[in-house]
């Protein structure tokens, strides 16, 4: 796409994982612990450039599908999954009851209609299949999707925006949602699913580790420990797994 730079659409879509590092490796391991990826029918909902779906196919021999709304990202993803498609999350081009696992990594906060996106992901799940979502936690101290000020978008991390009341927070960050625990669970209220797991996690902080190895690794150990304490309330992301109920329940 002419004129495209990696952050050109960051306000609308966020940024995909351009390299595979410990943070991505950890999230994949968490997904593998909570779902059965081996030889499954797998969909990545909002695949970006396809790094996660490629790893799932390579390591677990899964039958993979992937989509994204951005054509240039799908073109990149097709280097890993040749039949990745351009699609909106609110209107998935897959039949009902198709996938054993649907995975969405930091995508639901960007779609136009998050309730419809969740409904579509549940629709394409097989009964007994699992939907796994990472999405932003409202109480993480930093908004990572940038902010608007006087009509101009400023890319990068902004502290404390998400602690403001909605009427102010949504003026500064109208381009992205962030979720309380109640808010993310509310998306599943009318869906035929059971919540199997819900926690909060901190990030991989790979950039800090790369620049300041000793400090970064110490910080990461401390924050991963805090995930086991009430301090997880301030984690970077929600990590939620739901299972689609069989039709006879």
C-alpha positions as CSV (number, residue, x, y, z in Angstrom):
1,X,0.0,0.0,0.0
2,X,1.5,3.3,-1.1
3,X,2.5,5.5,1.8
4,X,1.9,2.9,4.4
5,X,4.1,2.9,7.5
6,X,3.9,0.5,10.4
7,X,2.1,3.0,12.6
8,X,0.0,4.7,9.9
9,X,-3.2,3.0,11.1
10,X,-2.2,2.4,14.7
11,X,-5.0,4.6,15.9
12,X,-7.6,2.4,14.3
13,X,-6.1,-1.1,14.4
14,X,-3.2,-1.2,16.8
15,X,0.0,-2.8,15.8
16,X,0.6,-6.6,15.2
17,X,3.6,-8.5,16.4
18,X,6.4,-7.9,13.9
19,X,8.9,-10.2,15.7
20,X,8.5,-13.3,17.8
21,X,9.9,-12.8,21.3
22,X,9.2,-14.0,24.8
23,X,6.0,-12.1,25.2
24,X,4.4,-13.8,22.2
25,X,5.9,-17.2,23.2
26,X,4.3,-16.9,26.6
27,X,0.9,-16.1,25.2
28,X,1.1,-19.1,22.8
29,X,2.0,-21.3,25.8
30,X,-0.9,-20.0,27.7
31,X,-3.2,-20.7,24.8
32,X,-1.8,-24.2,24.5
33,X,-2.5,-24.9,28.2
34,X,-6.1,-23.9,28.0
35,X,-7.1,-25.3,24.6
36,X,-6.3,-28.5,22.6
37,X,-4.4,-27.2,19.6
38,X,-3.1,-30.5,18.4
39,X,-4.6,-31.2,14.9
40,X,-7.5,-28.9,15.7
41,X,-9.5,-26.7,13.4
42,X,-8.1,-23.3,14.4
43,X,-9.1,-19.7,13.5
44,X,-7.1,-16.6,14.3
45,X,-9.6,-13.7,14.4
46,X,-7.7,-10.6,13.4
47,X,-4.4,-12.2,12.5
48,X,-2.3,-9.2,11.7
49,X,0.7,-10.4,9.8
50,X,0.1,-14.0,10.8
51,X,2.9,-14.8,13.2
52,X,0.6,-16.6,15.8
53,X,-1.3,-18.6,13.3
54,X,1.9,-19.7,11.7
55,X,3.3,-21.0,15.0
56,X,0.1,-22.9,15.7
57,X,0.3,-24.6,12.4
58,X,4.0,-25.5,12.7
59,X,4.0,-26.7,16.2
60,X,0.6,-28.4,16.6
61,X,-0.2,-29.5,13.0
62,X,-3.5,-27.6,13.3
63,X,-5.8,-26.9,10.3
64,X,-5.6,-23.2,10.3
65,X,-7.6,-20.3,9.0
66,X,-7.1,-16.6,9.5
67,X,-8.5,-13.2,8.6
68,X,-7.9,-9.5,9.1
69,X,-9.7,-6.4,8.0
70,X,-6.5,-4.8,6.6
71,X,-5.6,-6.1,3.2
72,X,-1.9,-5.3,3.5
73,X,-1.7,-7.4,6.7
74,X,-3.5,-10.3,5.1
75,X,-1.0,-10.1,2.2
76,X,1.8,-10.5,4.8
77,X,-0.1,-13.3,6.6
78,X,-0.5,-15.2,3.3
79,X,3.3,-15.8,3.5
80,X,2.3,-18.2,6.4
81,X,-1.3,-19.1,5.6
82,X,-1.9,-18.9,1.9
83,X,-5.7,-18.8,2.2
84,X,-5.9,-16.0,4.8
85,X,-8.8,-13.7,3.9
86,X,-9.8,-10.0,4.2
87,X,-13.0,-9.9,6.4
88,X,-14.7,-7.9,9.1
89,X,-15.0,-9.5,12.5
90,X,-18.7,-8.7,12.6
91,X,-19.4,-10.8,9.5
92,X,-17.2,-13.8,9.3
93,X,-17.0,-15.8,6.1
94,X,-17.2,-19.2,7.8
95,X,-20.0,-21.7,8.4
96,X,-21.5,-22.3,11.8
97,X,-19.8,-24.8,14.0
98,X,-16.5,-24.9,12.1
99,X,-13.6,-24.5,14.5
100,X,-12.4,-26.2,17.6
101,X,-10.4,-23.1,18.7
102,X,-10.9,-19.4,17.9
103,X,-8.1,-17.1,19.1
104,X,-8.2,-13.3,19.2
105,X,-5.2,-11.4,20.5
106,X,-5.8,-7.7,21.3
107,X,-8.4,-7.3,18.6
108,X,-11.9,-6.9,20.1
109,X,-11.1,-3.4,21.4
110,X,-10.7,-2.2,17.8
111,X,-13.8,-3.5,16.0
112,X,-16.8,-1.3,15.3
113,X,-19.2,-3.6,17.3
114,X,-17.6,-5.8,19.9
115,X,-20.8,-7.6,20.8
116,X,-21.3,-8.7,17.2
117,X,-17.7,-9.7,16.9
118,X,-18.0,-12.0,19.9
119,X,-21.3,-13.4,18.6
120,X,-19.6,-14.2,15.3
121,X,-16.7,-15.9,16.9
122,X,-19.0,-18.0,19.1
123,X,-21.2,-18.8,16.0
124,X,-18.3,-20.4,14.1
125,X,-17.1,-22.4,17.1
126,X,-18.1,-26.1,17.3
127,X,-20.1,-27.1,20.4
128,X,-17.4,-27.8,23.0
129,X,-15.0,-25.6,21.2
130,X,-13.1,-22.8,23.0
131,X,-12.7,-19.1,22.3
132,X,-9.6,-17.5,23.7
133,X,-9.2,-13.7,24.0
134,X,-6.6,-11.3,25.1
135,X,-7.8,-7.7,25.4
136,X,-6.8,-4.5,27.3
137,X,-7.5,-4.1,31.0
138,X,-9.0,-0.8,32.0
139,X,-6.9,-0.6,35.1
140,X,-3.5,-1.0,33.6
141,X,-1.8,2.4,34.3
142,X,-0.8,3.1,30.7
143,X,-2.9,3.4,27.6
144,X,-0.8,1.8,24.9
145,X,-2.8,2.9,21.8
146,X,-1.9,6.5,21.9
147,X,-4.3,9.4,22.3
148,X,-5.9,12.3,20.6
149,X,-5.3,15.9,21.6
150,X,-6.9,18.9,19.8
151,X,-7.8,16.7,16.9
152,X,-4.3,15.3,16.4
153,X,-3.3,11.7,17.1
154,X,-0.2,11.0,19.3
155,X,1.2,7.5,18.9
156,X,2.7,5.8,21.9
157,X,2.1,5.1,25.6
158,X,0.1,7.6,27.7
159,X,-0.2,7.1,31.5
160,X,-3.5,7.2,33.5
161,X,-5.9,8.0,30.6
162,X,-7.9,4.9,31.5
163,X,-8.4,6.1,35.1
164,X,-10.4,9.0,33.9
165,X,-14.2,9.0,33.9
166,X,-15.6,7.7,30.5
167,X,-16.7,11.1,29.3
168,X,-13.1,12.3,29.4
169,X,-11.3,9.1,28.7
170,X,-13.3,8.5,25.5
171,X,-12.5,12.0,24.2
172,X,-8.8,11.3,24.6
173,X,-9.0,7.7,23.3
174,X,-12.1,7.4,21.2
175,X,-10.3,5.0,18.8
176,X,-10.0,2.0,21.2
177,X,-11.9,0.3,24.0
178,X,-10.5,-1.0,27.2
179,X,-12.4,-3.3,29.5
180,X,-13.1,-3.9,33.2
181,X,-13.7,-7.5,34.2
182,X,-17.4,-6.9,34.2
183,X,-17.3,-5.2,30.8
184,X,-15.5,-8.1,29.0
185,X,-17.7,-10.7,30.7
186,X,-20.8,-8.7,29.6
187,X,-20.0,-9.4,26.0
188,X,-20.8,-13.1,26.6
189,X,-24.0,-12.6,28.6
190,X,-26.4,-13.6,25.8
191,X,-24.1,-16.2,24.2
192,X,-24.3,-20.0,24.5
193,X,-21.0,-20.3,26.3
194,X,-19.5,-21.0,29.7
195,X,-16.6,-19.0,31.0
196,X,-13.8,-21.5,31.8
197,X,-11.1,-19.1,32.8
198,X,-10.6,-15.4,33.4
199,X,-7.5,-13.7,34.7
200,X,-5.3,-10.7,34.0
201,X,-1.7,-10.8,32.9
202,X,1.2,-8.4,32.5
203,X,3.2,-8.0,29.3
204,X,6.4,-9.4,28.1
205,X,8.3,-6.1,28.3
206,X,10.8,-7.4,25.7
207,X,11.8,-3.9,24.7
208,X,12.9,-3.1,28.3
209,X,14.7,-6.4,28.5
210,X,16.6,-5.7,25.2
211,X,17.7,-2.3,26.4
212,X,18.3,-3.0,30.1
213,X,18.6,-6.8,30.5
214,X,19.1,-7.0,34.2
215,X,16.4,-4.5,35.1
216,X,14.0,-5.8,32.5
217,X,14.3,-9.4,33.6
218,X,13.9,-8.4,37.2
219,X,10.8,-6.3,36.4
220,X,9.3,-9.2,34.4
221,X,9.8,-11.7,37.2
222,X,8.2,-9.3,39.7
223,X,5.2,-8.6,37.5
224,X,4.6,-12.3,36.7
225,X,4.7,-13.0,40.4
226,X,2.1,-10.3,40.9
227,X,-0.3,-12.1,38.6
228,X,-0.7,-14.6,41.4
229,X,-1.7,-11.9,43.8
230,X,-4.6,-9.3,44.0
231,X,-2.2,-6.9,42.2
232,X,-3.2,-8.7,39.0
233,X,-6.0,-6.2,39.0
234,X,-3.6,-3.8,37.4
235,X,-2.4,-6.2,34.7
236,X,-2.0,-5.3,31.1
237,X,-4.6,-7.6,29.6
238,X,-7.6,-9.7,30.3
239,X,-7.1,-13.4,29.5
240,X,-10.5,-15.1,29.0
241,X,-11.5,-18.5,27.8
242,X,-15.1,-19.5,27.0
243,X,-16.4,-22.8,25.9
244,X,-19.4,-23.2,23.6
245,X,-22.2,-25.2,25.2
246,X,-23.6,-28.3,23.4
247,X,-27.0,-27.7,21.9
248,X,-28.8,-30.1,24.3
249,X,-27.8,-27.9,27.4
